[in-house]
Amino acid sequence: VEAGEFQGHKVSLWDLLHSRYIPEENRKELLELYEAGELTLEQVKTVVSTIVTRAAAAERAEPAAPVSGPRAEPVATEAEPTPLHGD
């Protein structure tokens, strides 16, 4: 997988499954499906690689929030209507 901290390194599927990129719920579900014979090892590899690649890409896309100073994105004020509060 050419993503995140794994870029340029050969990593086992087990290490990928237990990385910070795979939520525990997803890991358990994948292992259960594999053990039940519903997923092949190749399918598990594909799913795990996809999750890790997308998670690493999302991390790169999110700018690091500064500790102090102005925020990178505008914040809604009380004067502005928000889509979450309907009539």
C-alpha positions, -999 to +999 in steps of 0.1 A: +000+000+000+015+033-010-002+054+016+005+072+048+033+059+070+033+027+049+045+044+018+077+027+005+075-001+031+065-037+027+038-043+054+018-074+063-019-075+060-021-081+097-002-048+104-025-029+080-056-044+097-043-032+131-032+002+119-048+034+130-065+036+096-088+007+102-114+013+129-119-016+153-155-023+141-143-026+105-114-049+115-137-072+134-162-073+106-136-081+080-121-109+101-155-124+108-164-124+071-131-139+062-133-166+089-169-174+078-156-179+042-176-150+028-145-131+018-113-144+003-079-133+014-076-113-019-109-095-011-097-087+024-065-073+010-084-051-015-108-038+012-080-030+036-058-014+010-087+008-001-096+019+034-059+027+042-054+046+010-086+067+014-079+074+051-043+085+043-056+107+015-082+123+037-055+131+063-034+148+036-064+168+025-072+181+060-050+211+068-034+210+102-052+233+126-030+260+140-025+260+177-032+297+178-042+324+153-070+326+128-088+295+117-084+283+081-122+280+076-148+305+084-170+297+114-207+304+114-219+331+138-252+333+155-264+359+129-259+334+101-285+307+096-272+272+097-286+243+077-289+221+109-315+243+125-348+241+106-382+256+115 
